[in-house]
């Protein structure tokens, strides 16, 4: 039985692989085809028959109704499923991934004799919580009997390079450009300590995007011109077979162009009536590089950002470690080596980029102990030992501790020979253990180690350098008789590198009152970890107001504007949950916990009412946005971009001009448009489009902020001056406190040039002005005209509006209030909600 996990799996978009550490050495396990990699494809030709790997990958082209691939990009989307027509089956992305994992597990069983009970599985560093959760679900469905830890792909690659590199001090950057995702990791190696300093990445930037760009921008126009297929579009299901063939041809052409200057493509297609056609096209390396350039540029820009965030420059990085199939492209390698257009960092291709992640995952797995139950009953007449040790160390004399337990019916024997006690209350005085490694170089024997009364012992052991040493623990009773001891083995691997642990890939926190993201755990924190922070409510919550609520959105990301990050959960406190009213300024203690696989728990404590609330982090209902919604967002973004170009030209802001140039260089809008067009038939494209549009809107925010910050500051100061006057005239103590809090935050935001916070404070000041005006004698009239404007298009509102005008003419305040209440109820529910936000204490 293994003590450590030892198996590592790279669950990739295009290909997957499994590796294992045995005797301190790592090796990639070959599949039944004799390959190191297994295509991440599933073919189900009929009920009860499932094929995974090369054969399935071939069928994606020829039998798209019963085969599928690249489903990793849809992990975590509740509405994504693949229907297999012949089998009448419908599988989700986690179920499809489980088939790939099950195949790899079978390969491991063939290699070692038994299927592994656990494996470390890699995920992109840029994966969101729902995607990580879907990966864990896939491992459970695949039949692994113990929990499978997750580790980020670039971190695993760094482990693989660190394991075989003798350099004592260096900075590396992992450049992981795979089939569906891009990740970069900045790594420090110092005197045997390997530590990930920073991550950057894009969960939807991969070779798949380059394939589709080749198809949409080159092959489809060629088919229209040469074969007359003018109406062939990806979003039309009629052409699904043709696009499957074009996709395979694009992939194969990229592979050939890694070794040639050009490739002759001959693609068998069909016209609308099913008649065969052949598209012939000569694709050159230059054409491929021109189409791939925006994607290369985006990856390079992400690397530059990661280096800059770590307060380093490209000259400080010793080597660029290439990972992923896309890095085989000569054009990309030439660009990366160029200090002006790339990174100018020495390239390292000493390990196979297609298997290095699996190798690194296995190395990490050899440092992770398989969890064993500490409460399982011990069989009658036997003993068990719970061991405490580090499975991977850099010193040659590590410490091992343990505690021996007896069965419920076991009787201990004291030195005097009298029996005593049983079960957990046994007295182990007089018992001894030995810890032995007969195969060590030299063999190791600890000698007799006395247990204390509770069965605890501790000792140092000697390791054989640069290998895995396996030890056996033997128990002897006071009479010298050997006792049967279960779970009595341990393995410790000695190496020159100690790993600094898995890091949090995205900052986690909550959304504040000003729509500002308040990070509580920063990206890069070592996992597992937790943090507790105190916040205060910015307004009162009354038990009598059934529609009110304290809602605390839980956010994942790096943008200061909350809605430009991913929402992953919601803490909600309603009047029914509390025993007394919560005044403004009440403390709310928020605790965020993240486990070693990046899964999150968020809890809020409200000391005033002695109540605790756990966030609903429901990751099972996240869906791809509707194509029409995506198109609306795209249209809005394109409109904003066009307007901003004019503003930037007039403002002469160098920062804004630089940001615009970056958008153009990465072809962000064109890529987003292509993915939106494909979203109707491809959930992966919908997810890609949503991510692209979120990034695009955030970039447009930054451009607008660079141009408009002075104006925002003027608006905030004007609103504060108006609020000061109203507070002076009619303000209460709570109003003065709120105004003082806004003024304090305003000074901080203006000094920090934080336009997101400034904009949020303008909204918050507006809410204060609204509350002050509500108390004025003419408030009912103002409210009536506001509601009239909001309901202008509502046919139901006409009679009420006429009644309101009559009440104003008659100076009937009570009647007008009644009209306003009825008009208010005609508003959509989301416009009625009164939300009490939180402000940082």
ROMI-820900 format. One line per 5 residues: number of its first residue (from 1); their letters; for each residue x, y, z of C-alpha. Coordinates in steps of 0.001 Angstrom, whole numbers, plus 500000, padded with zeros to 6 digits. Last residue first. Layout:
# ROMI-820900
NUM = A = X Y Z | ...
***
This chain:
# ROMI-820900
841 = XXXXX = 485507 549092 509086 | 485032 548353 505380 | 481565 549336 504169 | 478674 546945 503608 | 475650 547363 501419
836 = XXXXX = 471986 547531 502474 | 469905 546727 499384 | 466430 548083 498792 | 464974 546051 495968 | 462300 547879 494021
831 = XXXXX = 464229 548142 490761 | 464915 544396 490727 | 461210 543754 491317 | 460099 545594 488205 | 458142 548765 489036
826 = XXXXX = 454351 548550 489305 | 454586 548357 493113 | 456139 551828 493154 | 453138 553247 491312 | 450841 551912 494060
821 = XXXXX = 452998 553442 496796 | 453227 556745 494916 | 449446 556934 494586 | 449021 556445 498358 | 451592 559151 499066
816 = XXXXX = 449714 561483 496707 | 446459 560910 498632 | 448146 561715 501945 | 449732 564903 500544 | 446442 566220 499058
811 = XXXXX = 447530 569670 497829 | 444428 569618 495587 | 446504 570163 492438 | 449028 567555 493638 | 446242 565030 494307
806 = XXXXX = 444774 565637 490838 | 448174 565036 489240 | 448495 561775 491180 | 445088 560547 489998 | 446150 561167 486393
801 = XXXXX = 449350 559218 487039 | 447343 556370 488588 | 445069 556162 485526 | 448069 555951 483153 | 450283 553523 485164
796 = XXXXX = 448831 550289 483757 | 449868 551214 480212 | 453514 551310 481235 | 455818 553164 478830 | 456244 556237 481043
791 = XXXXX = 456762 554131 484130 | 460217 555452 485058 | 459208 559025 484199 | 456043 558868 486274 | 458004 557334 489140
786 = XXXXX = 460383 560332 489149 | 457463 562780 488909 | 455779 561151 491898 | 458980 561070 493920 | 459500 564807 493477
781 = XXXXX = 455894 565496 494561 | 456186 563255 497612 | 459481 564898 498564 | 458033 568437 498684 | 458234 568700 502488
776 = XXXXX = 461867 567428 502631 | 462598 564104 504331 | 463176 562238 501078 | 465703 564925 500131 | 468030 563785 502885
771 = XXXXX = 467744 560118 501871 | 468372 560933 498194 | 471359 563094 499109 | 472797 560178 501077 | 472199 557825 498142
766 = XXXXX = 473886 560333 495811 | 476889 560406 498127 | 477117 556606 497775 | 476889 556830 493997 | 479651 559477 493882
761 = XXXXX = 481612 557285 496287 | 481405 554394 493831 | 482764 556583 491021 | 485644 557692 493219 | 486347 554087 494235
756 = XXXXX = 486532 553019 490609 | 488608 556084 489746 | 491329 555192 492222 | 493868 558031 491812 | 495254 556984 495238
751 = XXXXX = 494980 560527 496576 | 491440 560803 495207 | 490390 557478 496730 | 491865 558221 500169 | 490328 561719 500315
746 = XXXXX = 486982 560320 499221 | 487097 557579 501866 | 487370 560216 504614 | 484645 562334 503034 | 482354 559327 502732
741 = XXXXX = 482829 558430 506429 | 482205 562036 507506 | 479011 562155 505428 | 477789 558895 506992 | 478451 560172 510511
736 = XXXXX = 476695 563488 509799 | 473698 561635 508408 | 473538 559320 511449 | 473537 562343 513786 | 470688 564020 511896
731 = XXXXX = 470854 566366 508922 | 468389 569172 508201 | 470292 572315 507235 | 473897 571296 507858 | 473288 567890 506292
726 = XXXXX = 471777 569602 503244 | 474765 571925 502874 | 477322 569129 503325 | 475466 566974 500795 | 475679 569685 498155
721 = XXXXX = 479410 570092 498796 | 479848 566312 498653 | 478081 566166 495275 | 480355 568879 493888 | 483458 567160 495241
716 = XXXXX = 482414 563885 493669 | 481623 565476 490299 | 484973 567304 490245 | 486827 564080 491058 | 484976 562310 488269
711 = XXXXX = 485966 565050 485837 | 489640 564735 486738 | 489405 560930 486352 | 487967 561084 482841 | 490738 560179 480418
706 = XXXXX = 492649 557619 482462 | 489359 556416 483915 | 487877 555935 480464 | 490898 553895 479418 | 490749 551809 482599
701 = XXXXX = 487028 551220 482177 | 487641 550219 478555 | 490142 547641 479802 | 487541 546323 482252 | 484945 546142 479479
696 = XXXXX = 487378 544178 477307 | 488245 541791 480135 | 484574 541051 480763 | 484002 540754 477025 | 486809 538230 476623
691 = XXXXX = 485569 536141 479553 | 482001 536141 478226 | 483194 535293 474715 | 485280 532371 475970 | 482319 530999 477921
686 = XXXXX = 480113 531332 474838 | 482811 529723 472663 | 482930 526771 475070 | 479147 526595 474907 | 479390 526090 471148
681 = XXXXX = 476398 526275 468791 | 474898 529706 469613 | 478224 530960 470956 | 479933 530887 467544 | 479124 534510 466628
676 = XXXXX = 480023 535619 470170 | 483390 533868 469814 | 484124 535633 466531 | 483098 539013 467991 | 485303 538561 471070
671 = XXXXX = 488307 537724 468886 | 487670 540789 466731 | 487278 543053 469763 | 490488 541892 471450 | 492731 542146 468395
666 = XXXXX = 495686 541841 470842 | 497521 544732 469157 | 494362 546826 469018 | 493666 546400 472722 | 497323 547172 473537
661 = XXXXX = 497231 550319 471394 | 494173 551522 473309 | 495985 550987 476598 | 499022 552964 475436 | 496811 555825 474216
656 = XXXXX = 495018 555936 477597 | 498335 556106 479458 | 499653 558823 477126 | 496560 560970 477714 | 496213 563538 474895
651 = XXXXX = 492654 564368 475921 | 491303 565011 472422 | 492579 561789 470838 | 491578 559845 473941 | 488044 561233 473821
646 = XXXXX = 487655 560312 470153 | 488887 556764 470672 | 486656 556535 473730 | 483500 556930 471656 | 484433 554064 469339
641 = XXXXX = 485397 551871 472284 | 482144 552575 474117 | 480132 551635 471049 | 482133 548444 470577 | 481590 547563 474245
636 = XXXXX = 477834 548175 474025 | 477569 546058 470882 | 479571 543278 472568 | 477350 543355 475659 | 474254 543160 473454
631 = XXXXX = 475808 540307 471498 | 476534 538406 474695 | 472937 538838 475808 | 471753 537554 472437 | 474084 534557 472678
626 = XXXXX = 472707 533642 476139 | 475366 533603 478835 | 476986 530308 479745 | 475655 528825 482931 | 476654 528675 486573
621 = XXXXX = 474132 526497 488408 | 476333 524063 490317 | 478786 526552 491824 | 476521 527609 494651 | 478594 529486 497157
616 = XXXXX = 475795 530358 499558 | 477705 532235 502192 | 477445 530987 505755 | 475677 533126 508365 | 476422 533345 512089
611 = XXXXX = 474269 535008 514738 | 474975 536618 518105 | 472672 539560 517301 | 475257 542264 517993 | 478147 539924 517168
606 = XXXXX = 477158 539501 513486 | 479354 536674 512181 | 479777 536128 508428 | 481129 532896 506932 | 482838 532216 503592
601 = XXXXX = 484077 528767 502499 | 486225 528333 499380 | 487708 525467 497347 | 491258 526221 496179 | 492439 522563 496246
596 = XXXXX = 494534 523099 499406 | 491551 524630 501206 | 490443 528264 501181 | 488767 529932 504187 | 487199 533407 504217
591 = XXXXX = 485898 534861 507506 | 483704 537980 507619 | 482996 539711 510946 | 480053 542105 510574 | 480040 545066 512949
586 = XXXXX = 477014 547383 513050 | 477679 550844 511584 | 474063 551541 510699 | 471762 550001 513284 | 470754 546343 513148
581 = XXXXX = 467209 545847 514437 | 466717 542969 516855 | 466310 539195 516691 | 467920 538657 513262 | 467388 536129 510447
576 = XXXXX = 463846 537259 509562 | 465220 540736 508810 | 467456 539308 506063 | 471191 538535 506046 | 472705 537334 502768
571 = XXXXX = 476230 536177 501943 | 476527 535598 498213 | 478851 533483 496095 | 481320 533229 493236 | 481018 536601 491479
566 = XXXXX = 483751 536850 488882 | 485485 540194 488458 | 484508 543255 486402 | 481452 543695 488609 | 483633 544478 491634
561 = XXXXX = 485580 547407 490203 | 489061 547111 491718 | 489943 544308 489302 | 491993 541378 490619 | 489582 538458 490707
556 = XXXXX = 487156 536430 492814 | 484164 538082 494524 | 481773 537157 497336 | 478700 539419 497184 | 477528 540613 500610
551 = XXXXX = 473806 541229 500725 | 472291 542827 503801 | 468589 542755 503178 | 465438 544864 503051 | 462129 543659 501630
546 = XXXXX = 460650 542647 504996 | 461186 546061 506555 | 459911 545587 510122 | 463119 543840 511194 | 465034 547016 510359
541 = XXXXX = 468487 546943 508758 | 470366 550232 509173 | 472854 551639 506686 | 476596 551388 505889 | 477024 548089 507695
536 = XXXXX = 480476 547674 509187 | 483312 545340 508260 | 485669 543210 510364 | 488195 540852 508749 | 489056 537194 509194
531 = XXXXX = 491509 535306 506989 | 492076 531680 506024 | 494735 529548 504355 | 495388 526181 502751 | 497153 527209 500611
526 = XXXXX = 499971 529763 500316 | 498735 533254 499374 | 499701 534230 495813 | 496575 536200 494920 | 495467 538205 497933
521 = XXXXX = 493006 537036 500552 | 490645 539728 501834 | 490261 541713 498617 | 487713 544571 498827 | 486133 544995 495378
516 = XXXXX = 484445 548381 494991 | 480769 548728 494103 | 480747 551719 496510 | 479052 549715 499246 | 481682 547004 499253
511 = XXXXX = 481970 543787 497258 | 483721 540933 499005 | 487061 539153 498926 | 489183 536641 497092 | 492343 537251 495055
506 = XXXXX = 492972 534712 492320 | 495541 531914 491871 | 496010 531040 495546 | 499355 529291 495806 | 500327 525636 496253
501 = XXXXX = 503338 525002 498486 | 506922 526197 498817 | 508391 523023 497389 | 511666 521726 498782 | 514336 520835 496250
496 = XXXXX = 517513 518799 496708 | 515715 515533 497242 | 515012 512845 499817 | 511776 510886 499591 | 510164 509483 502731
491 = XXXXX = 508010 506358 502716 | 506051 505009 505671 | 504866 501576 506714 | 502941 500356 509773 | 499330 500747 508724
486 = XXXXX = 498585 497633 510837 | 500631 496260 513772 | 500539 492616 514911 | 502486 492477 518172 | 505940 490850 518656
481 = XXXXX = 506486 489384 522116 | 509212 490906 524324 | 507218 490631 527537 | 506634 494364 527620 | 504948 494266 524158
476 = XXXXX = 506856 494718 520860 | 505728 496824 517911 | 507384 496998 514484 | 507435 500053 512193 | 508660 499516 508636
471 = XXXXX = 510475 502188 506632 | 510660 502895 502910 | 513365 505274 501648 | 512719 507128 498416 | 515820 508336 496561
466 = XXXXX = 518251 511211 496404 | 520311 510278 499490 | 519408 507137 501479 | 517610 508379 504544 | 518398 508153 508260
461 = XXXXX = 515601 508256 510837 | 514983 510506 513837 | 512620 509379 516600 | 509293 510111 518300 | 506897 507897 520272
456 = XXXXX = 503322 508052 521575 | 501408 505070 522969 | 499438 507010 525619 | 501569 505609 528467 | 504765 506598 526718
451 = XXXXX = 506285 504357 524081 | 509929 503260 524340 | 512064 503163 521194 | 514033 499905 520639 | 516791 500229 518019
446 = XXXXX = 516465 502510 515041 | 517581 500158 512310 | 518753 501581 508960 | 520384 499645 506116 | 523329 501529 504497
441 = XXXXX = 522219 502368 501861 | 518675 501496 502864 | 517011 498196 501929 | 516523 497035 505540 | 514717 500272 506476
436 = XXXXX = 513672 499878 510114 | 511725 501746 512787 | 511557 499873 516101 | 508748 500128 518617 | 508577 499543 522374
431 = XXXXX = 505871 498715 524929 | 506743 498976 528634 | 504109 501625 529401 | 501447 501401 526736 | 498518 501968 529121
426 = XXXXX = 495323 501388 527195 | 492495 503952 527529 | 491715 503989 523821 | 490631 500386 523976 | 491385 498290 527062
421 = XXXXX = 492537 498623 530630 | 495027 496540 532628 | 496603 493117 532846 | 499247 492292 535446 | 502722 491170 534298
416 = XXXXX = 504780 493424 536553 | 506100 495193 533493 | 502543 496047 532511 | 500458 494056 530026 | 497876 495822 527922
411 = XXXXX = 494600 494144 527069 | 493078 494572 523595 | 489305 494323 523315 | 488635 497728 521872 | 491630 497307 519592
406 = XXXXX = 494877 499111 520394 | 496257 502426 519210 | 499920 503381 518684 | 500869 507034 518216 | 503630 508171 515888
401 = XXXXX = 506493 510543 515211 | 509141 510641 512521 | 511931 513221 512394 | 514115 513783 509337 | 517783 512822 509087
396 = XXXXX = 518913 513298 505458 | 517608 516844 504978 | 515791 517990 501819 | 512444 516421 502648 | 509447 514751 501017
391 = XXXXX = 506911 512611 502922 | 506972 514877 505998 | 506177 512853 509110 | 503406 511917 511563 | 502314 508295 511822
386 = XXXXX = 499116 506854 513293 | 499842 503262 514358 | 497427 500361 514556 | 497258 497409 516943 | 495754 493944 516631
381 = XXXXX = 493999 491433 518866 | 490585 492470 517672 | 490671 494578 514529 | 491344 498316 515048 | 488312 500544 514550
376 = XXXXX = 488693 503389 512044 | 489059 506728 513822 | 492292 507973 512331 | 491088 507404 508771 | 493919 507561 506279
371 = XXXXX = 494649 510465 503937 | 497134 509641 501163 | 500237 511698 501920 | 501274 514421 499489 | 504980 514922 498660
366 = XXXXX = 505027 512213 495969 | 502010 513927 494411 | 504138 517040 493761 | 506531 514908 491735 | 503564 513311 489981
361 = XXXXX = 502128 516731 489109 | 505518 517778 487750 | 505640 514778 485440 | 502068 515416 484283 | 502933 519054 483536
356 = XXXXX = 506110 518079 481641 | 504244 515741 479292 | 503498 517863 476186 | 506371 520317 476680 | 508946 517470 476612
351 = XXXXX = 511710 518697 478922 | 514927 520518 477981 | 513056 523229 476081 | 514432 526207 478016 | 514247 529582 476263
346 = XXXXX = 516548 532430 477331 | 514467 535543 478082 | 514009 538323 475514 | 510333 538707 476423 | 508678 539224 473071
341 = XXXXX = 508436 542141 470659 | 511481 544055 471891 | 513579 541390 473629 | 513013 538860 470808 | 513299 535331 472245
336 = XXXXX = 509538 535081 472717 | 508933 536114 469111 | 511265 533479 467714 | 509680 530834 469934 | 506194 531820 468795
331 = XXXXX = 507151 531584 465136 | 508919 528248 465652 | 505675 526753 467038 | 506420 523996 469575 | 505136 526368 472286
326 = XXXXX = 501572 525638 471106 | 501864 522074 472438 | 502210 523071 476072 | 505128 524096 478296 | 508179 526268 477615
321 = XXXXX = 510337 527236 480590 | 511657 530782 480152 | 515045 531084 481817 | 517116 533411 483966 | 514534 536095 484716
316 = XXXXX = 515995 539359 486051 | 516434 540810 482530 | 512679 540396 481980 | 512036 542874 484819 | 511109 542413 488460
311 = XXXXX = 508761 544163 490912 | 506649 540987 491235 | 503703 542802 489641 | 506038 543723 486743 | 506870 540074 486051
306 = XXXXX = 503204 539057 486100 | 502245 541956 483822 | 505001 541068 481349 | 503811 537478 481290 | 500219 538569 480594
301 = XXXXX = 501510 540791 477781 | 503346 537824 476263 | 500174 535714 476280 | 498165 538542 474696 | 500822 539065 472018
296 = XXXXX = 500878 535362 471127 | 497100 535449 470714 | 497274 538543 468524 | 500059 536919 466420 | 498266 533642 465661
291 = XXXXX = 496826 534856 462352 | 500109 536388 461191 | 502078 533393 462484 | 499896 530971 460514 | 500213 533001 457320
286 = XXXXX = 504009 533170 457732 | 504214 529429 458320 | 502570 528918 454972 | 499256 527228 454217 | 498736 525887 450695
281 = XXXXX = 495045 525211 450116 | 493036 522502 448412 | 489379 522148 449407 | 487826 518929 448144 | 484103 518505 447515
276 = XXXXX = 481748 515601 448112 | 477981 516004 447493 | 475935 516164 450687 | 473251 518467 449306 | 474596 521592 451103
271 = XXXXX = 478099 520869 449783 | 480439 518375 451385 | 484068 518638 452499 | 487270 516609 452070 | 490254 518770 453057
266 = XXXXX = 493536 518773 451126 | 496105 521032 452840 | 499607 521402 451408 | 501970 522550 454155 | 504500 525364 454326
261 = XXXXX = 507770 526325 456019 | 508150 522935 457677 | 508859 521527 461155 | 506398 523368 463423 | 504327 523832 460284
256 = XXXXX = 503343 520142 460376 | 501765 520542 463831 | 499867 523662 462804 | 498579 521875 459697 | 497301 518957 461779
251 = XXXXX = 495292 521272 464035 | 493845 523207 461087 | 492881 519960 459323 | 491123 518688 462428 | 489129 521914 462725
246 = XXXXX = 488275 521963 459015 | 486938 518410 459269 | 484765 519262 462281 | 483646 522425 460467 | 482469 520398 457504
241 = XXXXX = 480512 517991 459695 | 478802 520804 461606 | 477681 522535 458401 | 473935 522011 458832 | 474260 523140 462478
236 = XXXXX = 474605 526784 461282 | 476653 528834 463800 | 479919 527885 462070 | 478853 529407 458791 | 478884 527975 455234
231 = XXXXX = 476715 530373 453190 | 479285 531108 450468 | 480220 527487 449842 | 481093 528204 446208 | 484025 525792 446160
226 = XXXXX = 486962 528120 445449 | 485825 531474 446830 | 483579 530240 449642 | 485979 527468 450616 | 488850 529980 450696
221 = XXXXX = 486796 532367 452851 | 486137 529431 455227 | 489812 528429 455287 | 491403 531799 456058 | 489752 534017 458673
216 = XXXXX = 487193 531638 460186 | 489258 528452 459934 | 492638 529881 460886 | 490957 531842 463702 | 489293 528625 464839
211 = XXXXX = 492622 526829 465094 | 494268 529800 466851 | 491465 529838 469420 | 491900 526097 470002 | 495613 526623 470580
206 = XXXXX = 494830 528377 473811 | 493445 531442 475535 | 490216 530602 477378 | 491408 530181 480989 | 493653 533255 480675
201 = XXXXX = 496761 533510 482798 | 498943 535143 485379 | 500575 533701 488471 | 503129 535088 490903 | 505940 534118 493263
196 = XXXXX = 505847 530326 492948 | 508478 528925 495334 | 511197 526312 494998 | 513443 526198 498088 | 516679 524273 497468
191 = XXXXX = 519003 527206 498118 | 516765 529702 496321 | 514569 528841 493351 | 512020 531526 492496 | 509163 530927 490066
186 = XXXXX = 507031 533311 488010 | 504069 531401 486641 | 502345 531851 483300 | 499167 530153 482185 | 497329 529900 478863
181 = XXXXX = 494321 527712 478231 | 492639 525582 475575 | 495255 523612 473653 | 498161 524637 475822 | 500403 527669 476196
176 = XXXXX = 502326 527278 479467 | 505164 529825 479779 | 506810 529051 483136 | 509070 531900 484217 | 512230 531164 486087
171 = XXXXX = 514251 533067 488669 | 517453 531433 489868 | 519589 530306 492798 | 520888 526782 493419 | 520856 525414 489877
166 = XXXXX = 520864 521592 489831 | 517765 521195 487660 | 515912 517856 487432 | 513331 518351 490196 | 513110 522106 489609
161 = XXXXX = 512036 521544 485995 | 509284 519124 487019 | 508205 521248 489985 | 507956 524319 487723 | 505681 522350 485389
156 = XXXXX = 503425 521486 488312 | 503201 525155 489285 | 502374 526042 485680 | 499499 523518 485750 | 497950 524589 489058
151 = XXXXX = 497541 521827 491641 | 494401 519910 492590 | 494260 517231 495276 | 492374 514000 494505 | 490398 512714 497490
146 = XXXXX = 490569 508989 497992 | 488612 506234 496206 | 489300 507368 492649 | 486474 505937 490574 | 486306 508282 487577
141 = XXXXX = 483134 509912 488957 | 485092 511195 491971 | 487811 512600 489729 | 485203 514318 487516 | 483623 515950 490582
136 = XXXXX = 487012 517370 491601 | 487385 518806 488097 | 483888 520347 488266 | 484830 522021 491550 | 487923 523536 489936
131 = XXXXX = 485814 524902 487075 | 483233 526351 489477 | 485996 528023 491481 | 487534 529776 488456 | 490456 528375 486456
126 = XXXXX = 493272 530878 485757 | 495949 528655 487308 | 494911 525980 484830 | 494106 522671 486516 | 496333 519716 487370
121 = XXXXX = 495190 516493 488996 | 497103 514894 491882 | 496115 511261 491969 | 494246 508943 494354 | 493289 505285 494840
116 = XXXXX = 495663 504205 492090 | 494526 501150 490117 | 496577 498052 490952 | 499246 496150 489004 | 501663 499053 488554
111 = XXXXX = 501640 499686 484791 | 498257 498115 483955 | 496711 499963 486886 | 498262 503206 485649 | 496750 502689 482199
106 = XXXXX = 493382 502006 483864 | 493682 505285 485787 | 494376 507079 482496 | 491194 505615 480980 | 489133 506539 484068
101 = XXXXX = 490531 510075 483905 | 489419 510411 480278 | 485965 509007 481110 | 485770 511364 484116 | 486447 514290 481797
96 = XXXXX = 483314 513333 479856 | 481313 513125 483091 | 482717 516477 484253 | 481847 518011 480833 | 478241 516724 481066
91 = XXXXX = 477076 513593 479259 | 473906 512860 477251 | 473228 509342 476053 | 470928 508007 473317 | 473736 505632 472352
86 = XXXXX = 473528 506368 468634 | 473009 510116 469072 | 475659 510918 471663 | 474510 514186 473239 | 477154 516459 474748
81 = XXXXX = 476157 518606 477714 | 476779 522152 478898 | 473972 523779 480908 | 475689 523620 484313 | 478916 525232 483124
76 = XXXXX = 481773 524201 485455 | 483912 522574 482778 | 483050 523945 479334 | 486648 524610 478239 | 487535 521060 479271
71 = XXXXX = 485124 519769 476618 | 487836 519949 473942 | 486660 516700 472320 | 483482 514967 471160 | 482229 511852 469414
66 = XXXXX = 478809 510464 468489 | 477255 513151 466274 | 480713 514289 465168 | 481378 510974 463378 | 484210 511584 460870
61 = XXXXX = 486160 514432 462479 | 485415 513637 466131 | 485979 509965 465192 | 489743 510378 464904 | 489872 511724 468465
56 = XXXXX = 487892 508718 469716 | 490425 506307 468243 | 493310 508290 469711 | 491919 508596 473220 | 488740 507330 474864
51 = XXXXX = 486205 504797 473640 | 482914 504055 475406 | 480622 501167 474413 | 477579 500532 476651 | 475047 502075 474270
46 = XXXXX = 476447 502659 470823 | 479218 504579 469039 | 480311 506442 472216 | 483465 508379 471321 | 485320 510487 473903
41 = XXXXX = 488295 512803 473334 | 491085 514132 475530 | 493830 512644 473336 | 496055 510378 475457 | 499737 511293 475771
36 = XXXXX = 502818 509154 476372 | 501793 506859 473543 | 502170 503069 473371 | 498670 502708 471968 | 497531 501054 475190
31 = XXXXX = 498666 504091 477178 | 502200 504933 478314 | 502956 505976 481876 | 505301 508967 482173 | 508195 508403 484577
26 = XXXXX = 509457 510021 487763 | 512268 508600 489890 | 512396 508681 493718 | 511790 504956 494000 | 508629 505273 491968
21 = XXXXX = 507070 508611 491003 | 504191 508293 488555 | 502997 510039 485402 | 499628 510437 483665 | 498875 512316 480446
16 = XXXXX = 496075 514277 478803 | 495705 515781 475328 | 493604 518536 473720 | 492045 520354 476681 | 494365 518759 479218
11 = XXXXX = 493937 516718 482378 | 497611 516512 483365 | 497571 513692 485877 | 500030 512999 488685 | 500448 509718 490571
6 = XXXXX = 502633 509448 493718 | 499718 509784 496231 | 501887 509009 499256 | 501794 506092 501689 | 501308 503435 499036
1 = X = 500000 500000 500000
***
